[in-house]
Amino acid sequence: GIGKRNVILTGHSLGGSVANIVGSKYWLKSVSFSPPGIYWGHRKFGIKSIDRIDAEVYSIVPERDFVPMVDRQRGLVQYITCPENFSTIGCHRILHTVCNLVCACDSYDKPMFDPAPNYESTCRA
């Protein structure tokens, strides 16, 4: 077993859903980006209780991203914006999510880093 180590599972899209399933099943925290939900299929995945999902799963979900609309999201879900000129596929891109999160952190007047210097981000002035 893992013992007392702190393990946080992460993933994007289907990988995020896998992280959420494994985390819920084995009582490990998961942080996922644009994952399909796991609520309706939780018993098929061997998750005995919705309480496990609610206790272990953290999901970042861009608005208009179609992938997280597959099944229902549970746990802590943080919805983030997606520019209206982005397609639903553009809203699903991990690069957009990272830029969105970095810009939110930059609002505290402590720039972290530029995750993609050549990426057109709507949050840059």
C-alpha positions in Angstrom: 0.0 0.0 0.0 0.9 3.6 -0.1 1.0 4.1 3.6 1.0 7.6 5.0 2.5 9.3 2.0 0.6 12.3 0.6 -0.5 11.4 -2.9 -2.6 13.6 -5.2 -3.7 12.2 -8.5 -4.1 14.5 -11.5 -5.2 14.3 -15.0 -6.9 16.1 -17.9 -9.9 14.9 -19.8 -10.2 11.1 -19.7 -7.0 11.1 -17.6 -8.8 13.3 -15.1 -11.7 11.0 -14.9 -9.3 8.0 -14.3 -7.7 10.1 -11.5 -11.1 10.8 -10.0 -12.1 7.1 -10.1 -8.9 5.8 -8.6 -8.9 8.6 -6.0 -12.5 7.9 -5.0 -12.0 4.1 -4.9 -8.8 4.2 -2.7 -9.4 7.4 -0.6 -6.8 9.5 -2.4 -7.3 13.1 -3.4 -7.6 13.9 -7.1 -7.4 17.2 -8.9 -8.7 16.9 -12.5 -9.1 19.3 -15.4 -12.0 19.0 -17.7 -12.9 15.4 -16.7 -16.0 13.5 -17.7 -18.2 13.1 -14.6 -18.2 9.8 -12.7 -21.5 10.1 -10.7 -23.8 7.9 -12.8 -21.2 5.2 -13.4 -19.6 5.1 -9.9 -20.8 1.6 -9.0 -19.4 0.2 -12.3 -16.1 1.7 -11.4 -16.1 0.0 -7.9 -16.8 3.2 -6.0 -19.0 2.1 -3.1 -20.3 5.5 -2.0 -21.0 9.0 -3.5 -19.5 10.3 -0.2 -16.1 9.1 -1.4 -16.4 11.2 -4.6 -17.5 14.2 -2.6 -14.6 13.8 -0.2 -11.8 13.1 -2.6 -12.5 14.8 -6.0 -11.6 18.3 -7.1 -12.4 19.3 -10.7 -11.7 22.4 -12.7 -14.3 22.7 -15.4 -14.3 25.5 -18.1 -17.7 26.7 -19.2 -18.9 25.4 -22.5 -16.4 22.5 -22.4 -18.3 19.5 -23.7 -16.3 16.7 -22.1 -17.3 17.4 -18.5 -20.9 17.3 -19.6 -20.5 13.5 -20.1 -22.0 12.2 -16.8 -22.6 14.3 -13.8 -19.9 16.1 -11.8 -19.6 15.6 -8.1 -17.1 16.6 -5.4 -15.7 20.1 -5.4 -16.2 21.6 -8.8 -14.6 24.9 -9.7 -16.1 26.4 -12.9 -13.9 28.8 -14.8 -14.7 31.1 -17.7 -13.9 30.4 -21.4 -13.9 33.3 -23.9 -16.9 33.5 -26.2 -14.7 33.4 -29.3 -13.3 30.0 -28.3 -15.0 26.9 -29.7 -16.1 24.1 -27.3 -12.9 22.3 -28.2 -10.9 25.4 -27.5 -12.5 25.5 -24.0 -11.4 21.9 -23.5 -7.7 22.6 -24.1 -5.5 22.3 -21.0 -3.4 25.3 -22.2 -6.5 27.5 -21.9 -7.2 26.2 -18.4 -3.6 26.8 -17.2 -3.6 30.3 -18.6 -6.9 31.1 -17.0 -5.6 29.9 -13.6 -2.3 31.7 -13.9 -4.2 34.9 -14.8 -6.4 34.5 -11.7 -3.2 34.2 -9.6 -1.6 37.1 -11.3 -4.5 39.3 -10.1 -2.7 39.4 -6.7 0.1 41.5 -8.3 2.6 38.6 -8.0 3.1 37.3 -11.6 3.9 33.6 -11.4 5.1 32.8 -14.9 4.0 32.9 -18.5 2.8 29.3 -19.3 2.7 30.0 -23.0 4.3 33.2 -24.3 3.0 32.7 -27.8 -0.6 31.9 -26.8 -3.3 34.5 -27.4 -4.8 34.8 -23.9 -7.8 37.0 -23.3 -6.7 37.7 -19.7 -3.6 39.5 -20.7 -3.8 43.3 -20.9 
